[in-house]
Amino acid sequence: MTSPYDLTSAEQTLLSTVTDLAEGFAATAAAYDDRAELPLDHLEALTAAGVEQAILPADVGGNGVSYQAFGELIRILAQADASVATIFLMHAGAGIALAQLTAPTLGSYYADEFRRGARFANALSEPASGNTFLQPQQPAIPADGGFTLDGAKRFVSGSEIAEHLLVNALVDGVPAFFGLEPDETVETIPIWDTLGLRATRSQLLAFHSTLLRSDHRGRGLLPTDFAAIPAGLPAVSLGIADAALAALVAHARGRVIQGQPLTHQQWVQYEVADVESRLEAAKAYFRLALFHADSGLPRTIGSLSRAKLLANRVAVDVARLGVRIGGASGYLRTSPIQRHLRDAEAGQLMAYSTEVLSGQVGAEILGL
Ligand SMILES: Cc1cc2nc3c(=O)[nH]c(=O)nc-3n(C[C@H](O)[C@H](O)[C@H](O)COP(=O)(O)OP(=O)(O)OC[C@H]3O[C@@H](n4cnc5c(N)ncnc54)[C@H](O)[C@@H]3O)c2cc1C
């Protein structure tokens, strides 16, 4: 029987290229995390391998990989280095959105920039908007050539290397999207000293009468636009969960207590079976949600919301079990176990958070 999740041969080649690159990313993940340094060389390696061209949708001149392939690509990256996966996902989300939203007015400008390896970032979350990053509260005021923005956007992953920002603001009371090349009016406030996803350097940006150009304004989002970030965020958590599971298995096999490896303790077997089967279930549901997205089914966002909720939670559960199995040696900075827990916790915070998603899904089920 044909699987509904089949990938084309070009997609399989892309994923095998990314898998090869990811081996190198995994080897440096701990060091970049420790230094909270942007892994720019890894991002450049992805561009050199043609990943941007592959994931750019066909309607803006790219190869237009399926959601299925895109989700797997992000999961592979996250398993190797969750910060690389997160920055790349935010870059992809902003680059693809700007290419699609401005195509009617600016033609191929942003698609060309994305393809050549210009770095993109999402400056959407506002200090006062909480998780509702698509509903900005900060107004853009009419000015010569466009609108000026005074205010702040926070947790902008990869902002320090971004050549283009996707910014939203209220124009006449309605949310509007702009492409912005950061200039001296955009100030980076270095707040990013975090527990997890440290190498994303998701800084606070302050805007001082920054011009949002009318000719860089995009249209509103359409259901047919490629939803990179909703499709990629569950994959970030699933990749972290895979890495956390591998780390705990390696530890349990290597740690010998009173002559027996930890793998022989029954509680370890039971708990591993529990988290691994829930992880596999979350992956299966995620693939179903991506299949819905590839099929253009109307439940796409609802499915991806549930997939994020499941993936965020199972990643934390696997990583917490890793800490128990790891004991004090897994708690050392030299062990990957502690990093996976720190990264897993961040998955729940990124919008939409597990609380917001639970509210949306619960309200839908209850018919509110
Ligand atoms: C690693 C990382 C990378 C990020 N990268 C980017 C990026 O590149 N670009 C960008 O624009 N943003 C980014 N963000 C921001 C992120 O997506 C959230 O929008 C932002 O974190 C929300 O603010 P907050 O985390 O301070 O939580 P708060 O909004 O202060 O939330 C606090 C608590 O309230 C809950 N809550 C908030 N709003 C609601 C609501 N409406 N209903 C119910 N509960 C609610 C939350 O779930 C949480 O439990 C990133 C965040 C992280 C952690």
The ligand as an SDF file (V2000), in Angstrom:
LIG
                    3D

 53 58  0  0  0  0  0  0  0  0999 V2000
   13.4740   30.4680   22.3970 C   0  0  0  0  0  0  0  0  0  0  0  0
   12.4800   31.4910   21.9540 C   0  0  0  0  0  0  0  0  0  0  0  0
   12.5720   32.0160   20.6850 C   0  0  0  0  0  0  0  0  0  0  0  0
   11.6540   32.9780   20.2560 C   0  0  0  0  0  0  0  0  0  0  0  0
   11.8120   33.5320   19.0040 N   0  0  0  0  0  0  0  0  0  0  0  0
   10.9720   34.5060   18.5980 C   0  0  0  0  0  0  0  0  0  0  0  0
   11.1690   35.1430   17.3300 C   0  0  0  0  0  0  0  0  0  0  0  0
   12.0930   34.8290   16.5710 O   0  0  0  0  0  0  0  0  0  0  0  0
   10.3040   36.1450   16.9940 N   0  0  0  0  0  0  0  0  0  0  0  0
    9.2870   36.5380   17.7970 C   0  0  0  0  0  0  0  0  0  0  0  0
    8.5580   37.4370   17.4120 O   0  0  0  0  0  0  0  0  0  0  0  0
    9.0750   35.9470   19.0040 N   0  0  0  0  0  0  0  0  0  0  0  0
    9.9090   34.9490   19.4220 C   0  0  0  0  0  0  0  0  0  0  0  0
    9.7210   34.3770   20.6590 N   0  0  0  0  0  0  0  0  0  0  0  0
    8.6160   34.8490   21.4870 C   0  0  0  0  0  0  0  0  0  0  0  0
    7.5120   33.7870   21.7150 C   0  0  0  0  0  0  0  0  0  0  0  0
    7.1060   33.1830   20.5820 O   0  0  0  0  0  0  0  0  0  0  0  0
    6.3010   34.2940   22.5220 C   0  0  0  0  0  0  0  0  0  0  0  0
    5.4790   35.0720   21.7650 O   0  0  0  0  0  0  0  0  0  0  0  0
    6.7130   35.0630   23.6460 C   0  0  0  0  0  0  0  0  0  0  0  0
    7.6190   34.2080   24.3000 O   0  0  0  0  0  0  0  0  0  0  0  0
    5.5240   35.4080   24.5540 C   0  0  0  0  0  0  0  0  0  0  0  0
    6.0030   36.1250   25.6560 O   0  0  0  0  0  0  0  0  0  0  0  0
    6.4720   35.4470   27.0150 P   0  0  0  0  0  0  0  0  0  0  0  0
    7.2320   34.2230   26.6810 O   0  0  0  0  0  0  0  0  0  0  0  0
    7.1340   36.4790   27.8280 O   0  0  0  0  0  0  0  0  0  0  0  0
    5.2220   34.8960   27.7080 O   0  0  0  0  0  0  0  0  0  0  0  0
    3.9330   35.6600   28.2810 P   0  0  0  0  0  0  0  0  0  0  0  0
    3.1290   36.0850   27.1300 O   0  0  0  0  0  0  0  0  0  0  0  0
    4.3310   36.6830   29.2790 O   0  0  0  0  0  0  0  0  0  0  0  0
    3.2150   34.4600   28.9870 O   0  0  0  0  0  0  0  0  0  0  0  0
    3.2950   34.1440   30.3870 C   0  0  0  0  0  0  0  0  0  0  0  0
    2.3330   33.0270   30.6710 C   0  0  0  0  0  0  0  0  0  0  0  0
    1.0070   33.4180   30.2880 O   0  0  0  0  0  0  0  0  0  0  0  0
    0.4950   32.5340   29.3100 C   0  0  0  0  0  0  0  0  0  0  0  0
   -0.2540   33.3060   28.3180 N   0  0  0  0  0  0  0  0  0  0  0  0
    0.1880   34.3240   27.5540 C   0  0  0  0  0  0  0  0  0  0  0  0
   -0.7940   34.7970   26.7390 N   0  0  0  0  0  0  0  0  0  0  0  0
   -1.8650   34.0240   27.0020 C   0  0  0  0  0  0  0  0  0  0  0  0
   -3.1900   33.9750   26.4840 C   0  0  0  0  0  0  0  0  0  0  0  0
   -3.6000   34.8310   25.5210 N   0  0  0  0  0  0  0  0  0  0  0  0
   -4.0390   33.0160   26.9900 N   0  0  0  0  0  0  0  0  0  0  0  0
   -3.6290   32.1490   27.9450 C   0  0  0  0  0  0  0  0  0  0  0  0
   -2.3900   32.1670   28.4810 N   0  0  0  0  0  0  0  0  0  0  0  0
   -1.5260   33.0790   28.0160 C   0  0  0  0  0  0  0  0  0  0  0  0
    1.7060   31.8620   28.6820 C   0  0  0  0  0  0  0  0  0  0  0  0
    1.3840   30.5820   28.1870 O   0  0  0  0  0  0  0  0  0  0  0  0
    2.6590   31.7640   29.8640 C   0  0  0  0  0  0  0  0  0  0  0  0
    2.3200   30.6380   30.6340 O   0  0  0  0  0  0  0  0  0  0  0  0
   10.6080   33.3990   21.1090 C   0  0  0  0  0  0  0  0  0  0  0  0
   10.5180   32.8560   22.3990 C   0  0  0  0  0  0  0  0  0  0  0  0
   11.4240   31.9110   22.8280 C   0  0  0  0  0  0  0  0  0  0  0  0
   11.2820   31.3470   24.2080 C   0  0  0  0  0  0  0  0  0  0  0  0
  1  2  1  0
  2  3  1  0
  2 52  2  0
  3  4  2  0
  4  5  1  0
  4 50  1  0
  5  6  2  0
  6  7  1  0
  6 13  1  0
  7  8  2  0
  7  9  1  0
  9 10  1  0
 10 11  2  0
 10 12  1  0
 12 13  2  0
 13 14  1  0
 14 15  1  0
 14 50  1  0
 15 16  1  0
 16 17  1  0
 16 18  1  0
 18 19  1  0
 18 20  1  0
 20 21  1  0
 20 22  1  0
 22 23  1  0
 23 24  1  0
 24 25  2  0
 24 26  1  0
 24 27  1  0
 27 28  1  0
 28 29  2  0
 28 30  1  0
 28 31  1  0
 31 32  1  0
 32 33  1  0
 33 34  1  0
 33 48  1  0
 34 35  1  0
 35 36  1  0
 35 46  1  0
 36 37  1  0
 36 45  1  0
 37 38  2  0
 38 39  1  0
 39 40  1  0
 39 45  2  0
 40 41  1  0
 40 42  2  0
 42 43  1  0
 43 44  2  0
 44 45  1  0
 46 47  1  0
 46 48  1  0
 48 49  1  0
 50 51  2  0
 51 52  1  0
 52 53  1  0
M  END
$$$$
